[in-house]
Amino acid sequence: MVLTILDLLYHDDYLLVVNKPAGLLSVPGRGEDKQDCLITRLQTIFPDALTVHRLDMATSGLMVFARGATMQRTLSELFRVRAVEKRYEAIVSGRLASSNGEINLPLITDWPNRPLQKVDHQLGKPSLTRYSLLACDEANNASRLSLIPVTGRTHQLRLHLAAIGHPILGDALYGEVLSAPRLLLHATSLSFAHPINNEVLNFIAEPLF
C-alpha cells in the first residue's frame, strides 16, 4: 500500500505535509519513466491533493500539499509573500570563513544548459540565502550548515553555495557527484499559520545524513 511508502506527517481536510525521500520527483517529469512522483502517490490516497511548491528530485525533506484548488491558491500565496518559514540542512565542502552570513547573488536560468541556473549580475533575479554553521568535520574537510532561503529561486541553495566555493556534497549539477552517495540537502522545517483557523503549524524532519 502506498501509505507505507509515504512519510505523511500531517493531514486534514485542507492540507497535507509529507517528508519526501531523496530520489523521488515532486511532480511528473517528461517521459514514461518519470511519472512516479510524490504528488501521484499522494493522489492515490487523497485524490484532491495538489502541488503548492517543489523540491528537487535529489533533495529530501518537508513539502506541503493543498487539498483542492481553493486551498492551493491560498497556500501558494503564503509562499509568494514569504509567510512560510523554511529551513534546510546541508553538508558542504570546506569550512566557511564565517559561522553566519548571507549569500546575495542574482540568479537566472542558463538557457543553453537547462536545467542549470547561473549567477547573472545584470539579468538575474535577486536571490538571498542565510546560513549558519552547525558543525565541522575537519577530517573530511566538510561543514554542516543550516540554510534559510529568503527567496525561492530554482536551485538557489545549490548554486549559491557552489558560487562561494562550498558546493553541497553529492551535487551532480554544481559540485562533484562522487563526493557523497546522494545530494546532502534536506528541507528540515516548515512553519506557517493554518489558512483556516490561523493555528501556527510547525513541522520538523531531521535529515538522514
C-alpha positions as CSV (number, residue, x, y, z in Angstrom):
1,M,0.0,0.0,0.0
2,V,1.3,3.5,-0.9
3,L,0.8,4.7,2.7
4,T,3.7,2.5,3.7
5,I,5.9,4.3,1.2
6,L,4.8,7.9,2.2
7,D,6.1,9.6,5.3
8,L,2.9,11.5,6.0
9,L,3.4,13.9,8.9
10,Y,0.1,15.7,8.9
11,H,-3.2,15.7,7.1
12,D,-6.6,17.4,7.5
13,D,-9.4,18.4,5.2
14,Y,-7.3,21.3,3.8
15,L,-3.6,20.4,3.5
16,L,-1.0,17.6,3.8
17,V,2.6,17.7,4.9
18,V,4.9,14.9,3.7
19,N,8.6,14.1,4.2
20,K,9.9,13.5,0.6
21,P,12.7,11.0,0.2
22,A,15.7,11.8,-1.9
23,G,15.5,10.4,-5.5
24,L,11.7,10.9,-5.9
25,L,10.3,13.5,-8.1
26,S,7.9,16.1,-6.6
27,V,5.8,16.2,-9.8
28,P,5.8,14.1,-13.0
29,G,8.6,14.7,-15.4
30,R,8.8,14.2,-19.2
31,G,8.7,10.6,-20.3
32,E,7.0,7.5,-19.1
33,D,9.9,6.7,-16.8
34,K,9.4,9.9,-14.9
35,Q,5.7,9.5,-13.9
36,D,6.3,8.1,-10.5
37,C,6.4,11.1,-8.1
38,L,5.2,12.3,-4.8
39,I,2.1,14.1,-5.9
40,T,0.9,11.0,-7.9
41,R,1.5,8.7,-4.9
42,L,-0.5,11.2,-2.7
43,Q,-3.4,11.3,-5.1
44,T,-3.9,7.6,-4.8
45,I,-4.9,8.3,-1.2
46,F,-6.1,11.9,-1.4
47,P,-7.5,12.5,-4.9
48,D,-7.8,16.2,-4.3
49,A,-4.1,16.7,-3.4
50,L,-2.5,19.5,-5.5
51,T,1.1,20.8,-5.6
52,V,2.0,24.1,-3.9
53,H,5.8,24.1,-4.2
54,R,8.6,21.7,-5.2
55,L,11.8,20.1,-4.1
56,D,14.4,18.9,-6.5
57,M,14.4,15.2,-7.1
58,A,17.7,14.8,-5.3
59,T,16.6,16.9,-2.3
60,S,14.8,15.3,0.6
61,G,12.5,16.8,3.2
62,L,9.3,18.6,4.0
63,M,6.7,19.5,1.5
64,V,3.1,20.9,1.9
65,F,0.3,20.0,-0.5
66,A,-3.1,21.6,-0.8
67,R,-6.4,19.7,-0.9
68,G,-8.4,21.4,-3.6
69,A,-7.8,24.3,-5.9
70,T,-9.0,27.0,-3.5
71,M,-6.5,25.9,-0.8
72,Q,-3.8,25.5,-3.5
73,R,-4.2,29.2,-4.3
74,T,-4.2,30.2,-0.7
75,L,-1.1,28.2,0.2
76,S,0.7,29.4,-2.9
77,E,0.0,32.9,-1.8
78,L,1.6,32.2,1.6
79,F,4.7,31.0,-0.2
80,R,4.7,34.0,-2.5
81,V,4.5,36.6,0.3
82,R,7.1,34.6,2.3
83,A,4.7,33.8,5.1
84,V,6.1,30.2,5.2
85,E,9.3,29.8,7.2
86,K,11.6,27.2,5.7
87,R,14.9,25.8,6.9
88,Y,17.2,23.3,5.3
89,E,20.3,21.4,6.3
90,A,23.2,20.6,4.1
91,I,26.7,19.3,4.2
92,V,29.1,21.3,2.1
93,S,32.7,21.1,1.0
94,G,35.2,23.0,3.1
95,R,35.0,25.4,6.0
96,L,33.2,28.7,5.6
97,A,35.1,31.8,6.6
98,S,32.2,33.0,8.8
99,S,29.9,31.0,11.1
100,N,27.0,33.1,10.0
101,G,26.3,35.0,6.9
102,E,24.3,35.8,3.8
103,I,24.8,34.9,0.1
104,N,23.2,37.6,-2.1
105,L,23.7,36.7,-5.7
106,P,21.2,37.2,-8.5
107,L,20.2,34.0,-10.4
108,I,18.8,33.3,-13.8
109,T,18.2,30.2,-15.9
110,D,21.2,29.2,-18.0
111,W,19.0,28.6,-21.1
112,P,21.6,26.8,-23.3
113,N,22.4,24.5,-20.4
114,R,19.0,23.9,-18.8
115,P,18.2,22.8,-16.1
116,L,21.3,24.6,-14.9
117,Q,20.9,28.1,-13.3
118,K,23.7,30.7,-13.2
119,V,24.7,33.9,-11.4
120,D,24.0,36.9,-13.6
121,H,24.6,40.3,-12.1
122,Q,22.8,42.1,-15.0
123,L,19.7,40.0,-15.7
124,G,19.4,37.7,-12.7
125,K,16.6,37.9,-10.1
126,P,17.5,39.0,-6.6
127,S,18.3,35.9,-4.5
128,L,19.2,35.7,-0.9
129,T,20.3,32.8,1.3
130,R,21.1,33.0,5.0
131,Y,23.4,30.4,6.6
132,S,24.8,29.4,9.9
133,L,27.4,26.8,10.8
134,L,26.1,23.8,12.8
135,A,29.2,21.6,12.8
136,C,32.6,21.0,11.2
137,D,34.1,17.7,10.0
138,E,37.8,18.5,9.9
139,A,38.8,15.0,8.9
140,N,36.7,15.2,5.7
141,N,37.0,19.0,5.2
142,A,33.2,19.5,5.3
143,S,30.7,21.6,7.2
144,R,27.1,21.1,8.2
145,L,25.0,24.2,7.6
146,S,21.6,25.5,8.5
147,L,20.1,27.3,5.5
148,I,17.3,29.7,5.1
149,P,16.3,30.6,1.5
150,V,14.8,34.1,1.9
151,T,13.9,33.9,-1.8
152,G,12.9,30.7,-3.6
153,R,14.7,30.6,-6.9
154,T,15.3,27.3,-8.7
155,H,18.4,25.5,-7.4
156,Q,19.1,28.6,-5.2
157,L,20.8,26.8,-2.3
158,R,22.8,24.6,-4.5
159,L,24.1,27.3,-6.8
160,H,24.6,29.9,-4.0
161,L,26.9,27.5,-2.1
162,A,28.7,26.4,-5.2
163,A,29.2,30.0,-6.2
164,I,31.1,30.8,-3.0
165,G,33.3,27.8,-3.3
166,H,31.4,25.4,-0.9
167,P,29.3,23.1,-3.1
168,I,26.8,20.8,-1.4
169,L,28.3,17.3,-1.3
170,G,26.8,14.9,-3.8
171,D,25.6,17.7,-6.1
172,A,25.8,16.3,-9.7
173,L,24.9,19.7,-11.2
174,Y,27.1,22.2,-9.3
175,G,29.6,20.1,-7.5
176,E,31.1,16.7,-7.5
177,V,28.6,13.9,-7.6
178,L,31.1,11.4,-6.2
179,S,31.6,13.4,-3.1
180,A,28.6,11.7,-1.4
181,P,26.1,8.9,-2.3
182,R,23.4,11.5,-2.7
183,L,22.8,15.2,-2.6
184,L,23.2,16.1,1.1
185,L,20.4,18.7,1.2
186,H,17.3,18.3,3.3
187,A,14.3,20.5,3.9
188,T,14.3,20.2,7.7
189,S,11.5,22.5,8.9
190,L,8.3,24.3,7.8
191,S,6.3,26.8,9.8
192,F,3.2,28.7,8.8
193,A,-0.3,29.7,10.0
194,H,-3.1,27.3,9.0
195,P,-5.2,29.2,6.5
196,I,-8.5,28.2,8.1
197,N,-8.0,28.5,11.8
198,N,-4.8,30.5,11.9
199,E,-3.1,27.9,14.2
200,V,0.7,28.1,13.8
201,L,1.9,24.7,12.4
202,N,5.5,23.7,13.0
203,F,7.0,20.6,11.3
204,I,10.4,19.2,11.7
205,A,12.0,16.2,9.9
206,E,15.7,15.6,10.7
207,P,18.0,14.6,7.9
208,L,19.2,11.1,7.5
209,F,22.7,12.2,6.7
